[in-house]
Amino acid sequence: MKNIIYSLIGKDDRMDKQEYLKIIDDTIASGRFNADWDSLSQIQVPEWYQKAKFGIFIHWGVYSVPAFKNEWYPRNMYIQGSDEYKHHLEMHGEHKDFGYKDFIPMFKAEHFHAEEWADLFKQSGAKYIMPVAEHHDGFQLYKSEIS
């Protein structure tokens, strides 16, 4: 997608967010699939994927900083009465003073060692690894100017 956009606008030019999103919408509209089950049911699952049987999906992101419950922390921390809400108040104070965005600079992955993870995955027998590049908290694990 980045190469498509650079070829349309030139690498050194800046595009506003609305223009960028329009290109994304137009690209989706011209694609071979629509956002409905009839269309998506046409997708052929690759044979290698069917044969692999076991793989690992990595759900990892900013929600690892508070490390409480699961990856739904960013949503649930704002739901009054939830365990995450209570935990957040106890550990970080009022949401107006310390919200989810305040965890972002704390997500440094200083204990991440790719080689150790790869060794562990290999030992497990996994045939593929799928990192989730953006979870429902909206934080992207890739460089983006619109995040």
N, C-alpha and C positions, 0 to 999 in steps of 0.2 A: 504494500500500500504506500509506503514512504516513497519508493521509487516512482510510482505512478504520480503521486502528488508533486514530487520534484520535477518530473518531466512536464507536468502541466503548468507549473508556476515558476520554475527555475529555483535552484537550490538556495540562492541567496535572498530571494524574496520572502516576505512574511505574509501569511494568510490569516485572516481573522477566523475565529472559531466557527462562525456560521457558514462561511465559505467551505471550510474543511468538512463540516458535518454534511453539507449539501453534496460534496463529492462522494462521501461515504454512502449517503442515501442513494445517489445515482448509481454507484457501483453495485450496491445490493439490488436495486431495481433491474439492472441489466444482467444480473446473474442468472444461472439456470434454475435456482431454487427460490421458492416463495416462503413466507413465514406462515406456513400452515402444514398440518399433518399430512395431507395428501401429497404435497410437494416433497416434504422431508422424507416420506416413506420410500421415495425413489432412490435414496442414497444407498449405494452398495457398500457394505462394510468390507474393508480390505481382507483378503484371505489370510495374510500374515497375522492380522489382529484376531481373527477367529481361531487360528491355530495356537496363538501364544498362550491363551487361557489365563495367564497370571501376569499382571502388571501392577505398577504402583503409581498412584496419582498423589502428587505432593500438594497439599493445601497448607501454604505457609505465607504469612504476611504480617502486617502491622499488629494484628490481633494476637500474635505470639508474644508481644511485649507484656500486656497485662497477664497473659497466660492463665486465663480463668475460664473454665468450662470448654468453650469451643470457638470456632470461627464466626459464630453468630454474636460474639461479644459486642461488636460495634453497633449492632441494632438493639440488642437486649439491654445494653447499659443505659439506654434512654427510656426504657419501659418501667415506669414506677412500680415498685413492688417486686420486680424480678430479682433473682439472685444476683445477676450481673449489676443491676442498679444499686442494690445494697452494697455489694462488694466495691463498686466504684466509689461510692460515697465514703466508705470506710478507708479505702486505700489511697484515694486521690482527691477527695473533697468534692465540692459542688461542681456540677457539670459546666456551669457558666465560667468557672475558673480553670477547669481542666477537662477539656472534651476529648473526643477520640483523636482529633487532629494533633493533639499534643503528644500522642504516642509516636507520631511519624518520625521525628528526629531521633527517637530512642531505638528505632528499628535499624540496627547496624550490622546484624548478622556476624558479629565478632566471633561466635563459636561455630560458624558454619565451615565445615571442611569437606569439600566436594569428594575428595578421594575416599574418605571414610564412608560417606553415604554410598558412593558407587560400590565399594567393597561389600557393604552390608546388603545392598540390593542384589548384587550378584550372588552372594551366599544364600539369599532367600529363594533364589530360583526365578526371580522376576525376569520376564522377557522384554519388558519395555518400562520406561519411566516417563511420566507425563506431569511436568510442573504446571500448576495453574498460574497463568501469567497475570490474571486479575480476578480477584474474588468479589463477592457481593459488597465488600466495603468500598469498592471503587478505587482502591490503591493499586496502581499498576507496578508490576515488577519488571518494567522495561521503561526505557527513556521515552517520555512523551511531553510535548509542550502544551497539551490540552487537559492533562489530568488535574 
